[in-house]
Amino acid sequence: DGLSSSCYGPSEVFYALSQHTYLSFIIAIATVITIFIISSSYTQIIELFPTGGGGYLVASKLLSPKIGMISGSALLIDYVLTISVSIASGTDALFSFLPIKYQSYKVLFSIFILVLLITLNIRGVKESVMTLLPIFLFFVATHLFIIIYGLIVQTPNLPIITTRTYTEIGKTYSQIGAFGLFFLIMHAYSMGAGSYTGIEAVSNGLPILREPKVLTAKKVMLLMSFSLSFFVFGLLTLYLLFNVKFVQGQTLNASLFNIVTSSWSPTLASTFIILTLISEGAILYIAAQTGFIDGPRVLSNMALDRWVPTKFASLSDRLVTQNGVLLMGISAFLLIWLTNNNVTYLIVLYSINVFLTFSLSRIGMVRYWLKVRRQEKKILGKITINFMGAFLLILIFISDFIVKFHEGGWST
């Protein structure tokens, strides 16, 4: 889920910047910092809740049950949208190398994939994940290669790009002022909220990890932080360096791959692009697993506290609850169908819920560390990380909700 968000998070930032794409480098740096702040805070949550503690449990125990209910509700919508956004983005990636005339079949194809994943998940977590693992490894290899290759090719042009970026920032500042420039950056930055998905899932999915669970979760969090930061930063930088433009019927990544491989032989380039886009589509479908695995777990925790019907409370020995999987799947079906597989619209809903539950978790952790400050040593750094995270995430949440209110934010 973490790495797959690099398929749609960075491109949404670039779309939001419109004619001001030179700001993408600044947003790339800000995104990397945010990833590490959120990850550091969730590492503390993992230590504090070794049996699994996502946003619902953190808000319930560290703030109040009712605030926990709000966080849990946001998480449930978040996990439904994890499924919807991942499948819709995966289909966009796969259809990027097909003729425009096939675009009308995207909704049907997404629904087919959704039904397939529901079937796999009703069978059990291990089977559904292990079936798709080799494709995940192929995705990592192809994207790692294209980012490193692209950066090496463009290294001679870095001084020119840096100078142009500095000049353009000065020009924009003189035209719209400091507030306008800040608003533009915040708007694009908040639209990249999809890049942070998957971080929450580690602490939520702690019970299914290998023993010792806490140590394994911390390793996962560290690997996710570095890999996700590299992918997001690399792709945003390549969009800028190669001056990537939107092409109808293609994702921004597909356009980037076409430009980067333009000097290769046609056969080699087309083969690489098709295989890479297939791996993108596949890993995005794998990412939908997060919603199917952790969505029912949140439902189970909320059912135990009587916020949702008790029929959602029990998880089997394979960590599957048929009711939870079906509820997640049917909700995702409705979103894909009603939005016509529109990734941008889905991400508006996604980002608001993501930042709401992230913000409440950070506030809960700040409150906890302030409460135990006399008993614990060396907690200044922990308080600072969570306070910075809370301030940053609340700011993004408010700006995102206001800016996107009439573009779908109201329905959240």
FENZI-V358100 format. One line per field, one symbol per residue. ss: DSSP state (a for helix, b for strand, c for the rest). psi: psi as a letter, one per 30 degrees, with the letter a starting at -180 (. if undefined). A space follows every 10 residues. Layout:
# FENZI-V358100
ss = ???
psi = ???
This chain:
# FENZI-V358100
ss = ccaaaaacaa aaaaaaaccc aaaaaaaaaa aaaaaaaaaa aaaaaaaacc ccccaaaaaa aaccaaaaaa aaaaaaaaaa aaaaaaaaaa aaaaaaacca aaaaaaaaaa aaaaaaaaaa aaacaaaaaa aaaaaaaaaa aaaaaaaaaa aaaaaaaaaa aaaaaaaaaa aaaaaaaaaa aaaaaaaaaa aaaaaaccaa aaaacaaacc ccaaaaaaaa aaaaaaaaaa aaaaaaaaaa accccccccc caaaaaaaaa cccccaaaaa aaaaaaaaaa aaaaaaaaaa aaaaaaaaaa aaaaccccca aacccccccc caaaaaaaaa aaaaaaaacc ccaaaaaaaa aaaaaaaaaa aaaaaaaaaa acccccccca aaaaaaaaaa aaaaaaaaaa aaacaaacaa ac
psi = eeefffffee eeeeeffcgh fffeeeeeee eeeeeeeeee efeeeeeeif gkiaeeeeee efdleeeeee eeeeeeeeee feeeeeeeee eeeeffglle ffffgeeeee eeeeeeeeee ffeleeeeef efeeeeeeee eeeeeeeeee eeegeffeee eeeeeeeeee eeefefleee eeeeeeeeef fgfffgkfee feeegefglk kkeeeeeeee eeeeeeeeee eeeeeeeeee eghklkkkfk leeeeeeeee gfflkeeeee eeeeeeeeee eeeeeeffee efefeeeeee eeeeggflkf ffekkafghk jeeeeeeeee eeeeeeeegh gjeeeefeee eeeefeeeee eeeeeeeeee egfffklhge eeeeeeeeee eeeeeeeeee eeegefgfee f.
